[in-house]
């Protein structure tokens, strides 16, 4: 079994990562989950997350949330 993460299979990891971060963002900003998801997908953090070579996909949801928050300020 091939367990290597590549650009071709990275998309398997993204929905769960976005889900966790969206929950945190929704609670923090007191916005709906849909608004939080849209904010994530529109962010530089997400553009980096969807690129395998950045290795952001390896970060835990809390670390991704912190990355997103740091780029917003």
mmCIF file of the N, C-alpha and C atoms, coordinates in Angstrom:
data_MODEL
# 
_entry.id   MODEL 
# 
loop_
_atom_site.group_PDB 
_atom_site.id 
_atom_site.type_symbol 
_atom_site.label_atom_id 
_atom_site.label_alt_id 
_atom_site.label_comp_id 
_atom_site.label_asym_id 
_atom_site.label_entity_id 
_atom_site.label_seq_id 
_atom_site.pdbx_PDB_ins_code 
_atom_site.Cartn_x 
_atom_site.Cartn_y 
_atom_site.Cartn_z 
_atom_site.occupancy 
_atom_site.B_iso_or_equiv 
_atom_site.pdbx_formal_charge 
_atom_site.auth_seq_id 
_atom_site.auth_comp_id 
_atom_site.auth_asym_id 
_atom_site.auth_atom_id 
_atom_site.pdbx_PDB_model_num 
ATOM 1   N N  . UNK A 1 1  ? 0.836   -1.179 0.000  1.00 0.00 ? 1  UNK A N  1 
ATOM 2   C CA . UNK A 1 1  ? 0.000   0.000  0.000  1.00 0.00 ? 1  UNK A CA 1 
ATOM 3   C C  . UNK A 1 1  ? 0.881   1.243  0.000  1.00 0.00 ? 1  UNK A C  1 
ATOM 4   N N  . UNK A 1 2  ? 0.573   2.189  -0.880 1.00 0.00 ? 2  UNK A N  1 
ATOM 5   C CA . UNK A 1 2  ? 1.327   3.422  -0.988 1.00 0.00 ? 2  UNK A CA 1 
ATOM 6   C C  . UNK A 1 2  ? 0.740   4.460  -0.032 1.00 0.00 ? 2  UNK A C  1 
ATOM 7   N N  . UNK A 1 3  ? 1.518   4.891  0.959  1.00 0.00 ? 3  UNK A N  1 
ATOM 8   C CA . UNK A 1 3  ? 1.050   5.852  1.942  1.00 0.00 ? 3  UNK A CA 1 
ATOM 9   C C  . UNK A 1 3  ? 1.678   7.233  1.763  1.00 0.00 ? 3  UNK A C  1 
ATOM 10  N N  . UNK A 1 4  ? 2.288   7.449  0.640  1.00 0.00 ? 4  UNK A N  1 
ATOM 11  C CA . UNK A 1 4  ? 2.910   8.743  0.373  1.00 0.00 ? 4  UNK A CA 1 
ATOM 12  C C  . UNK A 1 4  ? 1.856   9.775  0.000  1.00 0.00 ? 4  UNK A C  1 
ATOM 13  N N  . UNK A 1 5  ? 1.952   10.933 0.603  1.00 0.00 ? 5  UNK A N  1 
ATOM 14  C CA . UNK A 1 5  ? 1.058   12.032 0.249  1.00 0.00 ? 5  UNK A CA 1 
ATOM 15  C C  . UNK A 1 5  ? 1.700   12.784 -0.912 1.00 0.00 ? 5  UNK A C  1 
ATOM 16  N N  . UNK A 1 6  ? 0.908   12.956 -1.949 1.00 0.00 ? 6  UNK A N  1 
ATOM 17  C CA . UNK A 1 6  ? 1.364   13.676 -3.136 1.00 0.00 ? 6  UNK A CA 1 
ATOM 18  C C  . UNK A 1 6  ? 0.337   14.754 -3.466 1.00 0.00 ? 6  UNK A C  1 
ATOM 19  N N  . UNK A 1 7  ? 0.660   15.588 -4.416 1.00 0.00 ? 7  UNK A N  1 
ATOM 20  C CA . UNK A 1 7  ? -0.298  16.606 -4.846 1.00 0.00 ? 7  UNK A CA 1 
ATOM 21  C C  . UNK A 1 7  ? -1.569  15.950 -5.386 1.00 0.00 ? 7  UNK A C  1 
ATOM 22  N N  . UNK A 1 8  ? -1.430  14.748 -5.949 1.00 0.00 ? 8  UNK A N  1 
ATOM 23  C CA . UNK A 1 8  ? -2.576  14.050 -6.532 1.00 0.00 ? 8  UNK A CA 1 
ATOM 24  C C  . UNK A 1 8  ? -3.548  13.483 -5.506 1.00 0.00 ? 8  UNK A C  1 
ATOM 25  N N  . UNK A 1 9  ? -3.084  13.209 -4.279 1.00 0.00 ? 9  UNK A N  1 
ATOM 26  C CA . UNK A 1 9  ? -3.992  12.636 -3.281 1.00 0.00 ? 9  UNK A CA 1 
ATOM 27  C C  . UNK A 1 9  ? -4.176  13.523 -2.044 1.00 0.00 ? 9  UNK A C  1 
ATOM 28  N N  . UNK A 1 10 ? -3.578  14.673 -2.043 1.00 0.00 ? 10 UNK A N  1 
ATOM 29  C CA . UNK A 1 10 ? -3.674  15.588 -0.907 1.00 0.00 ? 10 UNK A CA 1 
ATOM 30  C C  . UNK A 1 10 ? -5.116  15.970 -0.595 1.00 0.00 ? 10 UNK A C  1 
ATOM 31  N N  . UNK A 1 11 ? -5.938  16.046 -1.624 1.00 0.00 ? 11 UNK A N  1 
ATOM 32  C CA . UNK A 1 11 ? -7.329  16.468 -1.438 1.00 0.00 ? 11 UNK A CA 1 
ATOM 33  C C  . UNK A 1 11 ? -8.098  15.588 -0.463 1.00 0.00 ? 11 UNK A C  1 
ATOM 34  N N  . UNK A 1 12 ? -7.635  14.374 -0.210 1.00 0.00 ? 12 UNK A N  1 
ATOM 35  C CA . UNK A 1 12 ? -8.291  13.503 0.766  1.00 0.00 ? 12 UNK A CA 1 
ATOM 36  C C  . UNK A 1 12 ? -8.211  14.081 2.179  1.00 0.00 ? 12 UNK A C  1 
ATOM 37  N N  . UNK A 1 13 ? -7.163  14.816 2.492  1.00 0.00 ? 13 UNK A N  1 
ATOM 38  C CA . UNK A 1 13 ? -6.930  15.337 3.834  1.00 0.00 ? 13 UNK A CA 1 
ATOM 39  C C  . UNK A 1 13 ? -7.618  16.679 4.096  1.00 0.00 ? 13 UNK A C  1 
ATOM 40  N N  . UNK A 1 14 ? -7.874  17.428 3.059  1.00 0.00 ? 14 UNK A N  1 
ATOM 41  C CA . UNK A 1 14 ? -8.313  18.808 3.227  1.00 0.00 ? 14 UNK A CA 1 
ATOM 42  C C  . UNK A 1 14 ? -9.687  18.987 3.874  1.00 0.00 ? 14 UNK A C  1 
ATOM 43  N N  . UNK A 1 15 ? -10.702 18.219 3.516  1.00 0.00 ? 15 UNK A N  1 
ATOM 44  C CA . UNK A 1 15 ? -12.017 18.456 4.132  1.00 0.00 ? 15 UNK A CA 1 
ATOM 45  C C  . UNK A 1 15 ? -12.016 18.333 5.657  1.00 0.00 ? 15 UNK A C  1 
ATOM 46  N N  . UNK A 1 16 ? -11.327 17.362 6.193  1.00 0.00 ? 16 UNK A N  1 
ATOM 47  C CA . UNK A 1 16 ? -11.314 17.218 7.656  1.00 0.00 ? 16 UNK A CA 1 
ATOM 48  C C  . UNK A 1 16 ? -10.544 18.362 8.308  1.00 0.00 ? 16 UNK A C  1 
ATOM 49  N N  . UNK A 1 17 ? -9.465  18.783 7.695  1.00 0.00 ? 17 UNK A N  1 
ATOM 50  C CA . UNK A 1 17 ? -8.692  19.910 8.233  1.00 0.00 ? 17 UNK A CA 1 
ATOM 51  C C  . UNK A 1 17 ? -9.547  21.179 8.228  1.00 0.00 ? 17 UNK A C  1 
ATOM 52  N N  . UNK A 1 18 ? -10.206 21.443 7.111  1.00 0.00 ? 18 UNK A N  1 
ATOM 53  C CA . UNK A 1 18 ? -11.047 22.635 6.988  1.00 0.00 ? 18 UNK A CA 1 
ATOM 54  C C  . UNK A 1 18 ? -12.193 22.568 7.993  1.00 0.00 ? 18 UNK A C  1 
ATOM 55  N N  . UNK A 1 19 ? -12.763 21.409 8.177  1.00 0.00 ? 19 UNK A N  1 
ATOM 56  C CA . UNK A 1 19 ? -13.868 21.237 9.114  1.00 0.00 ? 19 UNK A CA 1 
ATOM 57  C C  . UNK A 1 19 ? -13.473 21.624 10.537 1.00 0.00 ? 19 UNK A C  1 
ATOM 58  N N  . UNK A 1 20 ? -12.342 21.117 10.992 1.00 0.00 ? 20 UNK A N  1 
ATOM 59  C CA . UNK A 1 20 ? -11.864 21.430 12.343 1.00 0.00 ? 20 UNK A CA 1 
ATOM 60  C C  . UNK A 1 20 ? -11.579 22.919 12.497 1.00 0.00 ? 20 UNK A C  1 
ATOM 61  N N  . UNK A 1 21 ? -10.884 23.481 11.536 1.00 0.00 ? 21 UNK A N  1 
ATOM 62  C CA . UNK A 1 21 ? -10.521 24.892 11.612 1.00 0.00 ? 21 UNK A CA 1 
ATOM 63  C C  . UNK A 1 21 ? -11.778 25.762 11.527 1.00 0.00 ? 21 UNK A C  1 
ATOM 64  N N  . UNK A 1 22 ? -12.725 25.382 10.703 1.00 0.00 ? 22 UNK A N  1 
ATOM 65  C CA . UNK A 1 22 ? -13.965 26.152 10.563 1.00 0.00 ? 22 UNK A CA 1 
ATOM 66  C C  . UNK A 1 22 ? -14.742 26.183 11.876 1.00 0.00 ? 22 UNK A C  1 
ATOM 67  N N  . UNK A 1 23 ? -14.758 25.075 12.579 1.00 0.00 ? 23 UNK A N  1 
ATOM 68  C CA . UNK A 1 23 ? -15.425 25.052 13.883 1.00 0.00 ? 23 UNK A CA 1 
ATOM 69  C C  . UNK A 1 23 ? -14.796 26.048 14.843 1.00 0.00 ? 23 UNK A C  1 
ATOM 70  N N  . UNK A 1 24 ? -13.471 26.049 14.895 1.00 0.00 ? 24 UNK A N  1 
ATOM 71  C CA . UNK A 1 24 ? -12.766 26.976 15.781 1.00 0.00 ? 24 UNK A CA 1 
ATOM 72  C C  . UNK A 1 24 ? -13.018 28.420 15.368 1.00 0.00 ? 24 UNK A C  1 
ATOM 73  N N  . UNK A 1 25 ? -12.946 28.682 14.072 1.00 0.00 ? 25 UNK A N  1 
ATOM 74  C CA . UNK A 1 25 ? -13.143 30.031 13.553 1.00 0.00 ? 25 UNK A CA 1 
ATOM 75  C C  . UNK A 1 25 ? -14.571 30.509 13.823 1.00 0.00 ? 25 UNK A C  1 
ATOM 76  N N  . UNK A 1 26 ? -15.531 29.635 13.640 1.00 0.00 ? 26 UNK A N  1 
ATOM 77  C CA . UNK A 1 26 ? -16.932 29.953 13.878 1.00 0.00 ? 26 UNK A CA 1 
ATOM 78  C C  . UNK A 1 26 ? -17.165 30.341 15.336 1.00 0.00 ? 26 UNK A C  1 
ATOM 79  N N  . UNK A 1 27 ? -16.594 29.585 16.240 1.00 0.00 ? 27 UNK A N  1 
ATOM 80  C CA . UNK A 1 27 ? -16.732 29.887 17.665 1.00 0.00 ? 27 UNK A CA 1 
ATOM 81  C C  . UNK A 1 27 ? -16.028 31.185 18.035 1.00 0.00 ? 27 UNK A C  1 
ATOM 82  N N  . UNK A 1 28 ? -14.826 31.358 17.534 1.00 0.00 ? 28 UNK A N  1 
ATOM 83  C CA . UNK A 1 28 ? -14.028 32.536 17.872 1.00 0.00 ? 28 UNK A CA 1 
ATOM 84  C C  . UNK A 1 28 ? -14.670 33.836 17.365 1.00 0.00 ? 28 UNK A C  1 
ATOM 85  N N  . UNK A 1 29 ? -15.130 33.806 16.121 1.00 0.00 ? 29 UNK A N  1 
ATOM 86  C CA . UNK A 1 29 ? -15.661 35.026 15.502 1.00 0.00 ? 29 UNK A CA 1 
ATOM 87  C C  . UNK A 1 29 ? -17.171 35.159 15.635 1.00 0.00 ? 29 UNK A C  1 
ATOM 88  N N  . UNK A 1 30 ? -17.800 34.134 16.212 1.00 0.00 ? 30 UNK A N  1 
ATOM 89  C CA . UNK A 1 30 ? -19.266 34.147 16.378 1.00 0.00 ? 30 UNK A CA 1 
ATOM 90  C C  . UNK A 1 30 ? -19.974 34.315 15.036 1.00 0.00 ? 30 UNK A C  1 
ATOM 91  N N  . UNK A 1 31 ? -19.538 33.520 14.062 1.00 0.00 ? 31 UNK A N  1 
ATOM 92  C CA . UNK A 1 31 ? -20.155 33.515 12.737 1.00 0.00 ? 31 UNK A CA 1 
ATOM 93  C C  . UNK A 1 31 ? -20.635 32.102 12.440 1.00 0.00 ? 31 UNK A C  1 
ATOM 94  N N  . UNK A 1 32 ? -21.459 31.975 11.446 1.00 0.00 ? 32 UNK A N  1 
ATOM 95  C CA . UNK A 1 32 ? -21.945 30.668 11.042 1.00 0.00 ? 32 UNK A CA 1 
ATOM 96  C C  . UNK A 1 32 ? -20.833 29.822 10.437 1.00 0.00 ? 32 UNK A C  1 
ATOM 97  N N  . UNK A 1 33 ? -21.046 28.526 10.458 1.00 0.00 ? 33 UNK A N  1 
ATOM 98  C CA . UNK A 1 33 ? -20.031 27.600 9.945  1.00 0.00 ? 33 UNK A CA 1 
ATOM 99  C C  . UNK A 1 33 ? -19.791 27.820 8.451  1.00 0.00 ? 33 UNK A C  1 
ATOM 100 N N  . UNK A 1 34 ? -20.830 28.147 7.696  1.00 0.00 ? 34 UNK A N  1 
ATOM 101 C CA . UNK A 1 34 ? -20.669 28.401 6.254  1.00 0.00 ? 34 UNK A CA 1 
ATOM 102 C C  . UNK A 1 34 ? -19.777 29.615 6.007  1.00 0.00 ? 34 UNK A C  1 
ATOM 103 N N  . UNK A 1 35 ? -19.985 30.667 6.808  1.00 0.00 ? 35 UNK A N  1 
ATOM 104 C CA . UNK A 1 35 ? -19.141 31.863 6.669  1.00 0.00 ? 35 UNK A CA 1 
ATOM 105 C C  . UNK A 1 35 ? -17.693 31.540 7.026  1.00 0.00 ? 35 UNK A C  1 
ATOM 106 N N  . UNK A 1 36 ? -17.509 30.732 8.046  1.00 0.00 ? 36 UNK A N  1 
ATOM 107 C CA . UNK A 1 36 ? -16.156 30.345 8.457  1.00 0.00 ? 36 UNK A CA 1 
ATOM 108 C C  . UNK A 1 36 ? -15.472 29.543 7.351  1.00 0.00 ? 36 UNK A C  1 
ATOM 109 N N  . UNK A 1 37 ? -16.197 28.625 6.745  1.00 0.00 ? 37 UNK A N  1 
ATOM 110 C CA . UNK A 1 37 ? -15.631 27.824 5.655  1.00 0.00 ? 37 UNK A CA 1 
ATOM 111 C C  . UNK A 1 37 ? -15.255 28.708 4.470  1.00 0.00 ? 37 UNK A C  1 
ATOM 112 N N  . UNK A 1 38 ? -16.135 29.631 4.119  1.00 0.00 ? 38 UNK A N  1 
ATOM 113 C CA . UNK A 1 38 ? -15.827 30.547 3.010  1.00 0.00 ? 38 UNK A CA 1 
ATOM 114 C C  . UNK A 1 38 ? -14.574 31.363 3.311  1.00 0.00 ? 38 UNK A C  1 
ATOM 115 N N  . UNK A 1 39 ? -14.453 31.817 4.548  1.00 0.00 ? 39 UNK A N  1 
ATOM 116 C CA . UNK A 1 39 ? -13.279 32.599 4.935  1.00 0.00 ? 39 UNK A CA 1 
ATOM 117 C C  . UNK A 1 39 ? -12.002 31.765 4.802  1.00 0.00 ? 39 UNK A C  1 
ATOM 118 N N  . UNK A 1 40 ? -12.079 30.516 5.193  1.00 0.00 ? 40 UNK A N  1 
ATOM 119 C CA . UNK A 1 40 ? -10.909 29.636 5.085  1.00 0.00 ? 40 UNK A CA 1 
ATOM 120 C C  . UNK A 1 40 ? -10.531 29.437 3.617  1.00 0.00 ? 40 UNK A C  1 
ATOM 121 N N  . UNK A 1 41 ? -11.514 29.089 2.794  1.00 0.00 ? 41 UNK A N  1 
ATOM 122 C CA . UNK A 1 41 ? -11.215 28.836 1.380  1.00 0.00 ? 41 UNK A CA 1 
ATOM 123 C C  . UNK A 1 41 ? -10.690 30.066 0.651  1.00 0.00 ? 41 UNK A C  1 
ATOM 124 N N  . UNK A 1 42 ? -11.016 31.251 1.136  1.00 0.00 ? 42 UNK A N  1 
ATOM 125 C CA . UNK A 1 42 ? -10.550 32.492 0.508  1.00 0.00 ? 42 UNK A CA 1 
ATOM 126 C C  . UNK A 1 42 ? -9.194  32.953 1.045  1.00 0.00 ? 42 UNK A C  1 
ATOM 127 N N  . UNK A 1 43 ? -8.639  32.226 1.991  1.00 0.00 ? 43 UNK A N  1 
ATOM 128 C CA . UNK A 1 43 ? -7.418  32.675 2.673  1.00 0.00 ? 43 UNK A CA 1 
ATOM 129 C C  . UNK A 1 43 ? -6.132  32.216 1.977  1.00 0.00 ? 43 UNK A C  1 
ATOM 130 N N  . UNK A 1 44 ? -5.070  32.938 2.267  1.00 0.00 ? 44 UNK A N  1 
ATOM 131 C CA . UNK A 1 44 ? -3.740  32.521 1.821  1.00 0.00 ? 44 UNK A CA 1 
ATOM 132 C C  . UNK A 1 44 ? -3.347  31.205 2.483  1.00 0.00 ? 44 UNK A C  1 
ATOM 133 N N  . UNK A 1 45 ? -3.788  31.015 3.707  1.00 0.00 ? 45 UNK A N  1 
ATOM 134 C CA . UNK A 1 45 ? -3.483  29.763 4.416  1.00 0.00 ? 45 UNK A CA 1 
ATOM 135 C C  . UNK A 1 45 ? -4.014  28.570 3.638  1.00 0.00 ? 45 UNK A C  1 
ATOM 136 N N  . UNK A 1 46 ? -5.238  28.664 3.142  1.00 0.00 ? 46 UNK A N  1 
ATOM 137 C CA . UNK A 1 46 ? -5.792  27.549 2.373  1.00 0.00 ? 46 UNK A CA 1 
ATOM 138 C C  . UNK A 1 46 ? -5.035  27.350 1.067  1.00 0.00 ? 46 UNK A C  1 
ATOM 139 N N  . UNK A 1 47 ? -4.687  28.432 0.407  1.00 0.00 ? 47 UNK A N  1 
ATOM 140 C CA . UNK A 1 47 ? -3.922  28.296 -0.846 1.00 0.00 ? 47 UNK A CA 1 
ATOM 141 C C  . UNK A 1 47 ? -2.601  27.560 -0.596 1.00 0.00 ? 47 UNK A C  1 
ATOM 142 N N  . UNK A 1 48 ? -2.008  27.801 0.560  1.00 0.00 ? 48 UNK A N  1 
ATOM 143 C CA . UNK A 1 48 ? -0.783  27.077 0.911  1.00 0.00 ? 48 UNK A CA 1 
ATOM 144 C C  . UNK A 1 48 ? -1.089  25.642 1.331  1.00 0.00 ? 48 UNK A C  1 
ATOM 145 N N  . UNK A 1 49 ? -2.196  25.469 2.051  1.00 0.00 ? 49 UNK A N  1 
ATOM 146 C CA . UNK A 1 49 ? -2.586  24.136 2.523  1.00 0.00 ? 49 UNK A CA 1 
ATOM 147 C C  . UNK A 1 49 ? -2.818  23.178 1.366  1.00 0.00 ? 49 UNK A C  1 
ATOM 148 N N  . UNK A 1 50 ? -3.385  23.667 0.284  1.00 0.00 ? 50 UNK A N  1 
ATOM 149 C CA . UNK A 1 50 ? -3.688  22.786 -0.842 1.00 0.00 ? 50 UNK A CA 1 
ATOM 150 C C  . UNK A 1 50 ? -2.478  22.465 -1.722 1.00 0.00 ? 50 UNK A C  1 
ATOM 151 N N  . UNK A 1 51 ? -1.333  22.999 -1.347 1.00 0.00 ? 51 UNK A N  1 
ATOM 152 C CA . UNK A 1 51 ? -0.082  22.664 -2.046 1.00 0.00 ? 51 UNK A CA 1 
ATOM 153 C C  . UNK A 1 51 ? 0.721   21.691 -1.182 1.00 0.00 ? 51 UNK A C  1 
ATOM 154 N N  . UNK A 1 52 ? 0.958   20.527 -1.677 1.00 0.00 ? 52 UNK A N  1 
ATOM 155 C CA . UNK A 1 52 ? 1.652   19.487 -0.907 1.00 0.00 ? 52 UNK A CA 1 
ATOM 156 C C  . UNK A 1 52 ? 3.038   19.938 -0.473 1.00 0.00 ? 52 UNK A C  1 
ATOM 157 N N  . UNK A 1 53 ? 3.727   20.680 -1.320 1.00 0.00 ? 53 UNK A N  1 
ATOM 158 C CA . UNK A 1 53 ? 5.115   21.038 -1.030 1.00 0.00 ? 53 UNK A CA 1 
ATOM 159 C C  . UNK A 1 53 ? 5.276   21.978 0.168  1.00 0.00 ? 53 UNK A C  1 
ATOM 160 N N  . UNK A 1 54 ? 4.196   22.631 0.614  1.00 0.00 ? 54 UNK A N  1 
ATOM 161 C CA . UNK A 1 54 ? 4.290   23.504 1.793  1.00 0.00 ? 54 UNK A CA 1 
ATOM 162 C C  . UNK A 1 54 ? 4.274   22.702 3.094  1.00 0.00 ? 54 UNK A C  1 
ATOM 163 N N  . UNK A 1 55 ? 3.759   21.486 3.017  1.00 0.00 ? 55 UNK A N  1 
ATOM 164 C CA . UNK A 1 55 ? 3.641   20.579 4.168  1.00 0.00 ? 55 UNK A CA 1 
ATOM 165 C C  . UNK A 1 55 ? 2.694   21.098 5.250  1.00 0.00 ? 55 UNK A C  1 
ATOM 166 N N  . UNK A 1 56 ? 1.883   22.112 4.953  1.00 0.00 ? 56 UNK A N  1 
ATOM 167 C CA . UNK A 1 56 ? 0.914   22.584 5.944  1.00 0.00 ? 56 UNK A CA 1 
ATOM 168 C C  . UNK A 1 56 ? -0.100  21.502 6.296  1.00 0.00 ? 56 UNK A C  1 
ATOM 169 N N  . UNK A 1 57 ? -0.357  20.591 5.382  1.00 0.00 ? 57 UNK A N  1 
ATOM 170 C CA . UNK A 1 57 ? -1.304  19.511 5.645  1.00 0.00 ? 57 UNK A CA 1 
ATOM 171 C C  . UNK A 1 57 ? -0.866  18.643 6.827  1.00 0.00 ? 57 UNK A C  1 
ATOM 172 N N  . UNK A 1 58 ? 0.403   18.721 7.196  1.00 0.00 ? 58 UNK A N  1 
ATOM 173 C CA . UNK A 1 58 ? 0.896   17.945 8.334  1.00 0.00 ? 58 UNK A CA 1 
ATOM 174 C C  . UNK A 1 58 ? 0.534   18.578 9.680  1.00 0.00 ? 58 UNK A C  1 
ATOM 175 N N  . UNK A 1 59 ? 0.147   19.849 9.663  1.00 0.00 ? 59 UNK A N  1 
ATOM 176 C CA . UNK A 1 59 ? -0.157  20.538 10.907 1.00 0.00 ? 59 UNK A CA 1 
ATOM 177 C C  . UNK A 1 59 ? -1.478  20.072 11.508 1.00 0.00 ? 59 UNK A C  1 
ATOM 178 N N  . UNK A 1 60 ? -1.534  20.105 12.820 1.00 0.00 ? 60 UNK A N  1 
ATOM 179 C CA . UNK A 1 60 ? -2.774  19.818 13.534 1.00 0.00 ? 60 UNK A CA 1 
ATOM 180 C C  . UNK A 1 60 ? -3.748  20.970 13.313 1.00 0.00 ? 60 UNK A C  1 
ATOM 181 N N  . UNK A 1 61 ? -5.037  20.738 13.498 1.00 0.00 ? 61 UNK A N  1 
ATOM 182 C CA . UNK A 1 61 ? -6.019  21.804 13.289 1.00 0.00 ? 61 UNK A CA 1 
ATOM 183 C C  . UNK A 1 61 ? -5.739  23.072 14.102 1.00 0.00 ? 61 UNK A C  1 
ATOM 184 N N  . UNK A 1 62 ? -5.302  22.938 15.334 1.00 0.00 ? 62 UNK A N  1 
ATOM 185 C CA . UNK A 1 62 ? -5.010  24.124 16.146 1.00 0.00 ? 62 UNK A CA 1 
ATOM 186 C C  . UNK A 1 62 ? -3.878  24.931 15.526 1.00 0.00 ? 62 UNK A C  1 
ATOM 187 N N  . UNK A 1 63 ? -2.862  24.267 15.043 1.00 0.00 ? 63 UNK A N  1 
ATOM 188 C CA . UNK A 1 63 ? -1.746  24.964 14.399 1.00 0.00 ? 63 UNK A CA 1 
ATOM 189 C C  . UNK A 1 63 ? -2.203  25.631 13.102 1.00 0.00 ? 63 UNK A C  1 
ATOM 190 N N  . UNK A 1 64 ? -3.068  24.978 12.353 1.00 0.00 ? 64 UNK A N  1 
ATOM 191 C CA . UNK A 1 64 ? -3.604  25.597 11.135 1.00 0.00 ? 64 UNK A CA 1 
ATOM 192 C C  . UNK A 1 64 ? -4.445  26.823 11.475 1.00 0.00 ? 64 UNK A C  1 
ATOM 193 N N  . UNK A 1 65 ? -5.226  26.732 12.546 1.00 0.00 ? 65 UNK A N  1 
ATOM 194 C CA . UNK A 1 65 ? -6.029  27.869 12.975 1.00 0.00 ? 65 UNK A CA 1 
ATOM 195 C C  . UNK A 1 65 ? -5.123  29.036 13.358 1.00 0.00 ? 65 UNK A C  1 
ATOM 196 N N  . UNK A 1 66 ? -4.061  28.744 14.070 1.00 0.00 ? 66 UNK A N  1 
ATOM 197 C CA . UNK A 1 66 ? -3.108  29.790 14.450 1.00 0.00 ? 66 UNK A CA 1 
ATOM 198 C C  . UNK A 1 66 ? -2.457  30.416 13.217 1.00 0.00 ? 66 UNK A C  1 
ATOM 199 N N  . UNK A 1 67 ? -2.140  29.587 12.236 1.00 0.00 ? 67 UNK A N  1 
ATOM 200 C CA . UNK A 1 67 ? -1.570  30.094 10.973 1.00 0.00 ? 67 UNK A CA 1 
ATOM 201 C C  . UNK A 1 67 ? -2.573  31.016 10.276 1.00 0.00 ? 67 UNK A C  1 
ATOM 202 N N  . UNK A 1 68 ? -3.804  30.583 10.203 1.00 0.00 ? 68 UNK A N  1 
ATOM 203 C CA . UNK A 1 68 ? -4.850  31.401 9.592  1.00 0.00 ? 68 UNK A CA 1 
ATOM 204 C C  . UNK A 1 68 ? -5.017  32.716 10.339 1.00 0.00 ? 68 UNK A C  1 
ATOM 205 N N  . UNK A 1 69 ? -5.055  32.657 11.649 1.00 0.00 ? 69 UNK A N  1 
ATOM 206 C CA . UNK A 1 69 ? -5.221  33.862 12.470 1.00 0.00 ? 69 UNK A CA 1 
ATOM 207 C C  . UNK A 1 69 ? -4.052  34.818 12.314 1.00 0.00 ? 69 UNK A C  1 
ATOM 208 N N  . UNK A 1 70 ? -2.847  34.290 12.230 1.00 0.00 ? 70 UNK A N  1 
ATOM 209 C CA . UNK A 1 70 ? -1.672  35.148 12.102 1.00 0.00 ? 70 UNK A CA 1 
ATOM 210 C C  . UNK A 1 70 ? -1.655  35.873 10.758 1.00 0.00 ? 70 UNK A C  1 
ATOM 211 N N  . UNK A 1 71 ? -2.201  35.274 9.731  1.00 0.00 ? 71 UNK A N  1 
ATOM 212 C CA . UNK A 1 71 ? -2.224  35.915 8.420  1.00 0.00 ? 71 UNK A CA 1 
ATOM 213 C C  . UNK A 1 71 ? -3.342  36.928 8.292  1.00 0.00 ? 71 UNK A C  1 
ATOM 214 N N  . UNK A 1 72 ? -4.309  36.871 9.193  1.00 0.00 ? 72 UNK A N  1 
ATOM 215 C CA . UNK A 1 72 ? -5.416  37.812 9.152  1.00 0.00 ? 72 UNK A CA 1 
ATOM 216 C C  . UNK A 1 72 ? -5.092  39.114 9.862  1.00 0.00 ? 72 UNK A C  1 
ATOM 217 N N  . UNK A 1 73 ? -4.070  39.120 10.698 1.00 0.00 ? 73 UNK A N  1 
ATOM 218 C CA . UNK A 1 73 ? -3.746  40.328 11.462 1.00 0.00 ? 73 UNK A CA 1 
ATOM 219 C C  . UNK A 1 73 ? -2.616  41.102 10.847 1.00 0.00 ? 73 UNK A C  1 
# 
